[in-house]
Amino acid sequence: MNLHGLRLFYMVAKTGSVTLAAEQLRISQPSITSQIKKFERERGITLFLPQGRGIRLTEIGEQLAKEASLLFQLEDRMETLIKNYIQGKNGTLKIAGNYLSSNFLIPKWAACLKQRNENINIEITTMNTEDTVNSLISYQVDVAILGGGAVNYMDKIDVNKIMQDELWFVSAPNHKYANKKVSLSDIMVEPFIMREKGSYARVRLESICNTFGICLPKVVLEFNGLHETLMASMSGYGVNFCSSIAVKEFVDMKKLSRIYVEDINLKNEIVICTRKNENRGQLVNDFISIIENYN
């Protein structure tokens, strides 16, 4: 169907005047009349009847005008949908992160974005670093927040630093080393409460031991979640080695205490990860903007 001719007919029918339709569409009256007559010939119908200077719709003209109204209303809604999507006013933002970012960082940023625009959907998934990167480059997620391990994948993704985290040794306040400065060799003979093998902090702890030629500590309790390790540490048994972001609140509340280990001051960068050489969508840009400006 000749949608251009249908649109011109609909505007004339809607305004009741070729002159008004021409003004709104910024097309000459003769051009509108010519295109409508062409549309009539193509379809083998008559849409208007002579009526002085005004217009009068035929029966098929009236029926077609009603259907055309529905069609162009739908078109307007689709145009608005596309416009809002481009402007980040609707759609779904899929965020992935490791345990630390998904539990301690992403929720507050996502809530801030949702507060700004309640019409968007936000999906948050927790994965390890490798799975997160693979999900990002395969378009399963839109953006990822990860720890320093993400720099190992810079050939596949763009990485931008958000903040710098520290890795702390902590224990219950009644531990013999709580709030004290101790040697690495002394702390490593203590029982440890840690996340599973392969977790970031545990890998870094193993790296420290290898660097200084010290035996790995004995992990007496192992959990798949960081929160669980912190709860166990509060009992008064064992030492934990983890992110300062995750543990700072408990230290401030005096439920846990730092242990200061000589010559050990480890940092962990928190980064935003996006696909390489991609024009980011507005929702991703809005989310990144919130992160960069979050106090």
N, C-alpha and C positions, 0 to 999 in steps of 0.2 A: 504493500500500500504506500502511496505517496504521502508520507507523514508531513511533509512541508505544506502540501496543498490542504491536508486535513487541518493543520494548525491554523492556517490562514482562514479557512472556513469557520473554525471554532471561534476564533477571535471576533470575526464579524458577527456571528450568531450571539456571542456573549455580550458584546458591546451594543449590538443592534444598529451598527453603523459602520460602513466601509471607511468613512472619514476617521472615526475614533480608533478603529483597528489600525489604520495606517499610522496614526500619531503614536500609538503605544508601541507598535512594532518598528516604527521608523522606516517604513516602506511606502513607496508611492501608491496612491489609490489605483491607478491603472494596472500596476504590477500585481496588486492583490486580486483585482477583478480578473485579470488574465490567468492567474494561477488557479483560481477557484473554477473558472470555466474549463481549464485543462483537466482539473481533478474530476469534474462532472463528466467530461467526455471519456476519460479513462475508465470510470466506473459505470458509465451508462445510466446516470441518474441526474435528476434535477433537484437542486437544494434550495433555491430561492424562487419565489413568485414575484412578478412585478406588483409594486404597490406604491405608486407615486414616488416620492423621494425616500421613503423608508424601505424596509425589507420585511419580507414575510417568508417564513420557512415552510417548505413542503412537509408532508408527513414523514418522509424518509429523512428530511433535513432535521426535523425535531428529534427523531430517534437517534440519528447520528450525532447530533450535538450533545445529547445526554451521555452517550457512550464515550465521546471524545473528552468530555469533562472528566470522567473517571480516569481515562488514560493519562491525561495531562496532569491530573492531581497526583497520580502514581509517579509520573515522571518528576514532579516537583519534590515528592518525598524521597525519591532515589537521589536526586541532586543534593538535597539537604543531608541525606545519609552520607554521601561521599564527601561533601564539604566538612561535615562534623568529624568524619574519620580522619581526614587530612589534618584538621585542626586539633586532633586529639580529644574530641568531645565525646566520642563513643568508641566502641571496640574493646578488645581484650589484650591486656599486657601480661605476657607470660615471663615470669622471673624465676631463675634458678640460682641456687647458692649451696655452699657447703654447710655443715652443721652450724658453725659459728655465725655466719652471716644470716642464715635462715631463721635462727632463733634469737639473735641479739641485735641485728641491724636492719634487715629488710622489713620486718613488721612495722616499725615506726615510720619508715619512709613510705611504705605502701599505704599506711593509714593516712598519712599526710596527703598523698596523691588522691586517694579516694575522697577525702574530705573536700578537696578542691573541685572534684567532678564525680558526683555520685552515679553518673550514667555509664561509667566504664566498669569493666570487669577486670579483676586482678587474680592471677593464678600463681601460686608460689610452690616450687618443688625443691626438695632437699636431696642433693646427690653428692657423690664425691667429686673431686676436681676433674678427673678424666671424663666421667660420664656427663658432667655439666658442660664441658667444652664440646664434647661430641653432640650433645643436644643443641647447643648454640649453633654450631656450624651446619647442622642438618635441619635448621629452621623449626625445631620443636619448641624452642624458647626464644624470646626476643632479646633478653639481656641477662647477664649473670654477675653475681657479686661473689668474689672468691678471695682466698688468702694468697700469700706470696707464691705458692706453687703454680699459679697460673702463668707466670713468666716463662715456664718451660714450654708453653704452647703459643708463643708469640708469632710463630710462623703461620699459625692458623687464625688467630684472633687479634683484635686490637685491645690493648690493656692500658688502663689509665688509673693511676694511684688515687685513692680517696683519702686514706689515712694510714697512720702507722700504729700498729699494735705492738705490745710487748708480750713476751712469754715469761710468766712468773712461776717460781716455786712457792707453793702455799701449803698450809697445814691448819689444823684446828688450833685455836689460841692457846690451848694447854700443852701443845707439843713442845718438847725440850728445845727445839730450834726456832720456835715462833718469834718473829721480830728480831732475830739475831743474824749475824754475819758468820757464815761457815764456809769451809773449803768444799770444793767439788767432791773430793774423795770422801769426805765425811757424809755428805748428803746422799751419795750414791749407795751407801750401805744401808740406808733406811728402806723400809718397805714402801712401795709406791702403789698408788691407786690411779689407774690410767684408762683411757679409751682403748679400743681394739687396735691390734697391729695394723699399721698402714695409715693411721690417723696422723694428721700433720704434726701435732705436738710430740707424739711418740717418735715419729721419724726424726724430728729435730733433737730429741733427747738422745736417741741412739747415735746421731751424728756427733753430738758433744762428747759422748763416751769414746767414740772412735778417734776423734781429734786429739783427745788428751790421754788416750791409751788406758782408759779406766773400764773396768768390767761393767756391763749393763746392770742396772738395779733390778731387784726382784719385784715383779709386778704381782702383788698379792690379791688384788681385786681388779677385774677388768669388766668394763661396761661398753655398750654400743652407743651410749649417749653421754655427752659432757656433763649435763645436769646431774645425772646419776652419780658420776664420780665426785662431784662437788658435795652432794648430800652425804656420801660415804666419808669424805674427808672431814666433814664437820663432826664426825663421831669421836675424833681424837686419835684415830689410828691411821698412820700412813701419810705420805707426802704426795702432793699432786703437782703436775707441771702442765700449765695450760695458758690460754689467752687471758691477758689482763682485762679485755673487754668483757669476757664471760664472768670473771671472778671479782672484778673491782667492787661491785655492789655488796658482795658478801664480806669483803675486806673492810669496806666503809662501815658496815653494820657490826663489825667485830665478830662475825660468825666464823671467819677464816682470817689467818694472818700470813703475811709474806715471810719468806725465808730468803735472805740475801746471800747469794752464793758468789764467792770471790771470783772476779775476772769473767763472770758470765753476764752478759747483757744482750740478750737476743731480741731482734725486732722481727715483726711480721707485717708486711704490707698488705692492706686490704685494697682490692682493685675492682674497677668496673670493667667488664668484658663485653665487647660487641663484635659483630662479624667484620672481617677485614674489608676495607674498600666498599662499604655499603652506605647508601644514604639512609640514615636512621629515620624511622617513623616518628611522628610528633609525640606519641605516648612515651616512647623510649627517651626522647629528648626531655620531656617534662619530668620523667622519673629521675633522670641524671641531674637535671637542674635542682630538683628537691634535695638530692643527696649533697650536691655541691654547696647548697645554701642552708643546709640543716644545721641548727644550733643545738 
